[in-house]
Amino acid sequence: MFYKKRFLDLVHNFVIFDKGIKKVCRYNQYYAIKRAQHRLVDKHRGGIVWHTQGSGKSYSMLFLAQKIRRKFEGSPTFVVLTDRDELNKQISDTFENCGLLGGVKASKYIAQSGDDLIGKLKSNPSFIFTLIQKFNDENATPITPDHDIIILSDEAHRSQNGIFADNMCRVLPTASRIGFTGTPLFKYDNI
């Protein structure tokens, strides 16, 4: 931790204030985010971050988005994807409470329907919070914007297979995807 370059990186990119409470990333979050950042920025590839349950997946997503927005060129759209309404609200509230939305209410970034999601994807907002179920139009025209789209998928072991995931990949063929997941609920529940 006290290697100078790492310490400065921790202080600058891995400290957040969640409702005024200072939080610093855990070592597993730090190394996972460094690896994910390398895959996204240097190799333009995605991957999976496998955390145990309760180990801070939401904060890891936040740290990754914060680091990419601060350190790299361009203005990517981060699509934060979940599979349940309560998770969508929880993670959007976390991003809002930690100041990553720039003082804007999270509700502005939440896709209300499949059509609203497509409209948001075309307009290059900083963030979109949505459910995988909103990718419900299998005939939607693919979107190939001139900016990067980075999909951060919570509970990826449940949301990255099936018809909605297929629709998402078809609509966003150039998007980078990073899945965050804990232990699957069932043996057969995998990516």
Order of alpha helices (4+ residues) and beta strands (2+ residues): alpha-beta-beta-alpha-beta-alpha-beta-alpha-alpha-beta-beta-alpha-alpha-beta
